[in-house]
């Protein structure tokens, strides 16, 4: 018969008090436990096979150790699923679990889901959207700690995290310029959303920074899908003084630009370079050559949102934070020097 290791056993083996063990194992921020003592306690606990009783801890501090994540379409698409993974990993690191619900853009269903989460006494909710957008926070979330993920609202008392859209475009265009291009085209999204405006601003910022003249003929809009990218790229690459590089609103648009280049007998990157945004690996890795693109920080945003909401729960009254995360360049084979 195996004897269950208790908190007193850990305290005795580590040479500290039961209170110190409790604080060290539960990341109590209101008590000062030296880092070396905390590490000692955790090492001893691991060696003895001790794990804290989260249910008892939750009863003491009146927390369920459960967070809700309310999404629109995230669970049904591979595009932004990394946000959920980032949220779950961050929650696990801090002794929480995440309950995920997906509304499928049905507001009535979303309200029912939020009420269900409240019945399960979740400690807070991450309200997530599949792509960066402005939202009205549901009234059902009132009074419940809430953080917005990939979305913003006019209420600045609510923390939020989004990608740096302007910076993402600047990163993409800077890479194109550094490769030697001076005639750069952009295929932007026709939809009126924050990414459309931010990425256009970043595109123009990068050109101005390097003293490059913007040719209005080289900035076109289209549907944010493969067919829209193909149609827009056919027009751009068919111009007599065509761009030698294309910056595309998304990887799906970039895939359409690949198709247009092939139809016109142009090689990538020897005749035209193409750069996207998303790092949607099912596209970026599958294209030949691989697509150089700027990654949206889905995993990092999910992680940030959970850490933020737990910080808010542990420190009620702390000021809200609205943040933008950097978007790194992922280099593959579609970007090269301009043709001679």
C-alpha positions as CSV (number, residue, x, y, z in Angstrom):
1,X,0.0,0.0,0.0
2,X,1.4,3.4,-1.0
3,X,1.5,6.1,1.6
4,X,0.3,9.5,0.3
5,X,2.9,12.2,0.7
6,X,1.5,15.3,2.5
7,X,2.5,18.9,2.8
8,X,4.0,18.2,6.3
9,X,6.3,15.6,4.8
10,X,7.6,18.1,2.3
11,X,8.0,20.8,5.0
12,X,10.0,18.4,7.2
13,X,12.3,17.2,4.4
14,X,12.9,20.8,3.2
15,X,13.4,22.2,6.7
16,X,10.8,24.9,6.3
17,X,7.3,25.6,7.6
18,X,4.1,24.2,6.2
19,X,3.1,27.7,5.3
20,X,6.3,28.3,3.3
21,X,5.6,25.0,1.4
22,X,2.0,26.1,0.6
23,X,3.1,29.5,-0.7
24,X,6.0,28.1,-2.7
25,X,3.9,25.4,-4.4
26,X,1.0,27.8,-5.2
27,X,2.9,30.8,-6.5
28,X,1.5,33.1,-3.8
29,X,2.4,36.6,-4.8
30,X,1.3,38.3,-1.6
31,X,4.0,36.4,0.4
32,X,7.7,36.7,0.0
33,X,9.4,33.3,-0.5
34,X,13.0,33.6,-1.7
35,X,13.5,32.1,-5.1
36,X,16.1,29.6,-3.8
37,X,13.7,28.5,-1.1
38,X,10.9,28.1,-3.6
39,X,13.1,26.0,-5.8
40,X,14.3,23.9,-2.9
41,X,10.7,23.2,-1.9
42,X,9.7,22.3,-5.4
43,X,12.7,20.0,-5.8
44,X,11.9,18.2,-2.6
45,X,8.2,17.9,-3.5
46,X,9.1,16.4,-6.8
47,X,11.5,13.9,-5.3
48,X,8.9,12.8,-2.7
49,X,6.1,12.7,-5.3
50,X,4.0,15.4,-3.7
51,X,1.4,17.4,-5.6
52,X,-0.7,20.2,-4.1
53,X,-4.4,19.7,-3.8
54,X,-5.8,22.2,-6.2
55,X,-9.4,21.6,-5.2
56,X,-8.6,22.4,-1.6
57,X,-6.6,25.4,-2.6
58,X,-9.5,26.7,-4.8
59,X,-11.9,26.3,-1.9
60,X,-9.6,28.4,0.4
61,X,-9.2,31.2,-2.1
62,X,-12.7,30.9,-3.6
63,X,-11.4,30.2,-7.1
64,X,-12.3,27.3,-9.4
65,X,-8.9,27.3,-11.1
66,X,-10.9,27.3,-14.4
67,X,-10.8,29.9,-17.2
68,X,-13.2,30.2,-20.1
69,X,-12.2,30.9,-23.6
70,X,-15.0,32.2,-25.8
71,X,-14.2,32.1,-29.5
72,X,-16.1,32.8,-32.7
73,X,-14.7,30.3,-35.3
74,X,-11.2,29.6,-33.9
75,X,-11.8,25.9,-33.1
76,X,-13.1,25.2,-36.6
77,X,-10.1,26.5,-38.5
78,X,-6.4,25.7,-38.5
79,X,-5.7,29.4,-39.1
80,X,-5.7,30.6,-35.5
81,X,-5.8,27.5,-33.4
82,X,-2.4,28.3,-32.0
83,X,-4.1,30.9,-29.9
84,X,-5.9,28.2,-28.0
85,X,-2.7,26.2,-27.5
86,X,-0.9,29.2,-26.2
87,X,-3.8,29.9,-23.8
88,X,-3.9,26.3,-22.6
89,X,-0.1,26.1,-22.1
90,X,0.0,29.4,-20.1
91,X,-3.0,28.2,-17.9
92,X,-1.3,24.9,-17.2
93,X,1.9,26.6,-16.2
94,X,-0.1,28.5,-13.5
95,X,-2.2,25.6,-12.3
96,X,-5.4,26.4,-14.3
97,X,-7.4,24.7,-17.0
98,X,-9.2,26.3,-19.9
99,X,-12.8,25.5,-21.0
100,X,-13.2,26.4,-24.7
101,X,-16.5,27.2,-26.3
102,X,-17.1,28.2,-29.9
103,X,-20.1,30.2,-31.1
104,X,-19.8,29.8,-34.8
105,X,-20.8,33.5,-35.1
106,X,-24.1,32.8,-33.4
107,X,-24.6,35.6,-30.8
108,X,-27.5,33.8,-29.1
109,X,-25.4,30.7,-28.7
110,X,-22.5,32.7,-27.5
111,X,-24.6,34.2,-24.7
112,X,-25.8,30.8,-23.6
113,X,-22.2,29.6,-23.6
114,X,-21.0,32.5,-21.4
115,X,-23.9,31.8,-19.0
116,X,-22.8,28.2,-18.9
117,X,-19.3,29.2,-18.1
118,X,-20.5,31.4,-15.3
119,X,-22.5,28.4,-13.9
120,X,-19.2,26.5,-13.8
121,X,-17.8,29.5,-11.8
122,X,-14.9,30.2,-14.1
123,X,-12.5,32.7,-12.6
124,X,-12.3,34.8,-15.8
125,X,-12.9,34.7,-19.5
126,X,-10.6,35.2,-22.5
127,X,-12.9,36.6,-25.3
128,X,-11.2,35.7,-28.5
129,X,-11.8,36.4,-32.2
130,X,-10.3,34.5,-35.2
131,X,-8.8,37.7,-36.7
132,X,-8.1,41.2,-35.4
133,X,-11.3,43.1,-35.2
134,X,-13.2,45.7,-33.1
135,X,-15.9,44.1,-30.8
136,X,-18.7,44.9,-28.5
137,X,-18.1,43.0,-25.3
138,X,-21.2,41.0,-24.4
139,X,-23.2,42.2,-21.4
140,X,-23.1,38.7,-20.1
141,X,-19.4,39.2,-19.2
142,X,-20.1,42.2,-17.0
143,X,-18.5,41.7,-13.6
144,X,-16.3,38.8,-14.7
145,X,-12.5,39.4,-15.3
146,X,-12.2,39.5,-19.1
147,X,-9.3,39.9,-21.5
148,X,-9.7,40.4,-25.3
149,X,-7.7,38.2,-27.6
150,X,-7.1,39.3,-31.2
151,X,-9.7,42.0,-30.7
152,X,-10.2,45.5,-29.2
153,X,-13.0,47.5,-27.8
154,X,-13.7,51.2,-27.0
155,X,-13.8,50.3,-23.3
156,X,-10.2,50.9,-22.1
157,X,-10.9,49.3,-18.8
158,X,-10.5,45.9,-20.5
159,X,-7.1,44.5,-21.3
160,X,-6.5,43.3,-24.9
161,X,-3.8,41.9,-27.1
162,X,-3.5,42.1,-30.9
163,X,-0.8,41.8,-33.5
164,X,1.2,44.9,-34.5
165,X,-0.4,45.2,-38.0
166,X,1.7,48.3,-39.0
167,X,4.9,46.7,-37.8
168,X,4.1,43.4,-39.6
169,X,3.8,45.2,-42.9
170,X,7.0,47.3,-42.2
171,X,8.9,44.1,-41.5
172,X,7.8,42.5,-44.7
173,X,8.5,45.5,-46.9
174,X,11.9,46.2,-45.2
175,X,12.9,42.7,-46.1
176,X,11.9,43.3,-49.7
177,X,13.8,46.6,-49.8
178,X,16.9,45.0,-48.2
179,X,16.8,42.4,-51.0
180,X,17.3,45.3,-53.5
181,X,13.8,46.1,-54.8
182,X,12.6,49.6,-55.5
183,X,9.4,48.9,-57.5
184,X,7.2,47.2,-54.9
185,X,3.5,46.4,-55.3
186,X,1.0,45.6,-52.6
187,X,-2.2,43.5,-52.9
188,X,-4.4,44.7,-50.0
189,X,-7.7,43.5,-48.6
190,X,-10.9,45.0,-49.8
191,X,-12.6,44.6,-46.3
192,X,-12.8,47.5,-43.9
193,X,-10.9,45.9,-40.9
194,X,-8.0,47.0,-38.8
195,X,-5.5,44.8,-40.6
196,X,-6.4,46.3,-44.0
197,X,-5.6,49.8,-42.7
198,X,-2.6,48.9,-40.6
199,X,-0.8,46.9,-43.3
200,X,-1.3,49.6,-45.8
201,X,0.1,52.2,-43.4
202,X,3.1,49.9,-42.7
203,X,3.7,49.4,-46.5
204,X,3.8,53.2,-47.1
205,X,5.9,53.9,-44.0
206,X,8.6,51.5,-45.2
207,X,8.7,53.1,-48.6
208,X,8.9,56.6,-47.2
209,X,11.7,55.6,-44.7
210,X,13.9,54.6,-47.7
211,X,12.9,57.5,-49.9
212,X,11.0,55.3,-52.4
213,X,8.2,56.9,-54.4
214,X,4.9,55.2,-54.0
215,X,3.2,54.5,-57.4
216,X,-0.6,54.4,-56.9
217,X,-0.9,51.9,-59.7
218,X,1.1,49.4,-57.6
219,X,-1.3,49.3,-54.7
220,X,-4.4,47.4,-55.5
221,X,-7.2,45.7,-53.4
222,X,-9.0,42.5,-53.8
223,X,-10.9,39.8,-52.0
224,X,-8.7,38.2,-49.2
225,X,-8.6,34.8,-50.8
226,X,-6.6,33.0,-53.5
227,X,-8.8,34.0,-56.4
228,X,-8.7,37.7,-55.3
229,X,-4.9,37.5,-55.1
230,X,-4.7,35.9,-58.5
231,X,-6.8,38.5,-60.2
232,X,-5.0,41.4,-58.5
233,X,-1.6,40.0,-59.3
234,X,-2.5,39.5,-62.9
235,X,-3.2,43.2,-63.2
236,X,-0.1,44.2,-61.4
237,X,2.3,41.9,-63.1
238,X,0.8,42.7,-66.5
239,X,1.8,46.3,-66.3
240,X,4.6,47.5,-68.6
241,X,6.6,48.8,-65.7
242,X,5.5,46.1,-63.4
243,X,6.6,45.7,-59.7
244,X,9.6,43.4,-59.2
245,X,8.2,42.3,-55.8
246,X,4.7,41.9,-54.3
247,X,3.7,42.4,-50.7
248,X,0.5,40.5,-50.1
249,X,-2.1,41.0,-47.4
250,X,-2.1,37.3,-46.5
251,X,-0.6,34.0,-47.4
252,X,-3.9,33.0,-49.2
253,X,-3.5,36.2,-51.4
254,X,0.1,35.3,-51.9
255,X,-0.9,31.9,-53.2
256,X,-3.0,33.6,-55.8
257,X,0.0,35.8,-56.8
258,X,2.0,32.6,-57.3
259,X,-0.6,31.4,-59.7
260,X,-0.7,34.7,-61.6
261,X,3.1,34.7,-61.9
262,X,3.1,31.2,-63.3
263,X,0.3,32.1,-65.8
264,X,2.5,35.0,-67.0
265,X,5.6,32.9,-67.3
266,X,7.4,34.6,-64.4
267,X,9.7,32.7,-62.1
268,X,9.7,33.1,-58.3
269,X,11.9,34.7,-57.1
270,X,14.1,35.2,-60.2
271,X,11.5,37.4,-62.0
272,X,9.3,38.5,-59.2
273,X,9.5,38.2,-55.4
274,X,6.5,37.5,-53.2
275,X,6.0,38.0,-49.5
276,X,2.9,37.4,-47.4
277,X,1.6,37.7,-43.9
278,X,0.3,34.9,-41.6
279,X,2.8,32.1,-41.8
280,X,-0.1,29.7,-42.5
281,X,2.1,26.7,-42.8
282,X,-0.4,24.6,-44.8
283,X,0.2,27.2,-47.6
284,X,3.6,28.8,-46.9
285,X,5.4,25.5,-46.6
286,X,3.5,23.8,-49.4
287,X,4.2,26.5,-52.1
288,X,7.3,26.1,-54.3
289,X,9.5,27.9,-53.6
290,X,8.4,28.2,-49.9
291,X,6.7,31.5,-49.1
292,X,8.6,34.1,-47.2
293,X,6.0,35.6,-44.8
294,X,5.5,37.4,-41.6
295,X,4.1,35.3,-38.8
296,X,1.1,36.5,-36.8
297,X,1.8,35.8,-33.1
298,X,-1.2,33.6,-32.4
299,X,0.5,31.4,-29.8
300,X,2.1,34.3,-28.0
301,X,-1.2,36.3,-28.0
302,X,-3.0,33.3,-26.4
303,X,-0.3,33.0,-23.8
304,X,-0.3,36.7,-23.1
305,X,-4.1,36.8,-22.6
306,X,-4.1,34.1,-20.0
307,X,-1.2,35.5,-18.1
308,X,-2.8,38.9,-18.1
309,X,-6.2,37.7,-16.9
310,X,-4.6,35.7,-14.1
311,X,-2.5,38.8,-13.1
312,X,-5.8,40.7,-13.0
313,X,-7.4,38.0,-10.8
314,X,-4.5,38.1,-8.4
315,X,-4.3,41.9,-8.4
316,X,-7.8,43.3,-8.6
317,X,-7.9,47.0,-9.6
318,X,-4.7,46.9,-11.6
319,X,-4.9,49.2,-14.6
320,X,-5.9,47.6,-17.9
321,X,-3.3,47.1,-20.6
322,X,-3.8,47.2,-24.4
323,X,-0.8,45.7,-26.1
324,X,0.4,44.8,-29.6
325,X,2.8,41.9,-30.2
326,X,5.6,41.8,-32.7
327,X,5.3,39.7,-35.9
328,X,8.6,38.0,-37.0
329,X,9.7,37.4,-40.5
330,X,9.9,33.8,-41.6
331,X,12.3,33.4,-44.5
332,X,11.8,30.8,-47.2
333,X,12.6,30.9,-50.9
334,X,10.2,33.4,-52.5
335,X,12.3,36.5,-51.8
336,X,15.4,37.3,-53.9
337,X,17.1,40.2,-55.6
338,X,15.3,42.0,-58.4
339,X,15.8,40.8,-62.0
340,X,18.5,42.6,-63.9
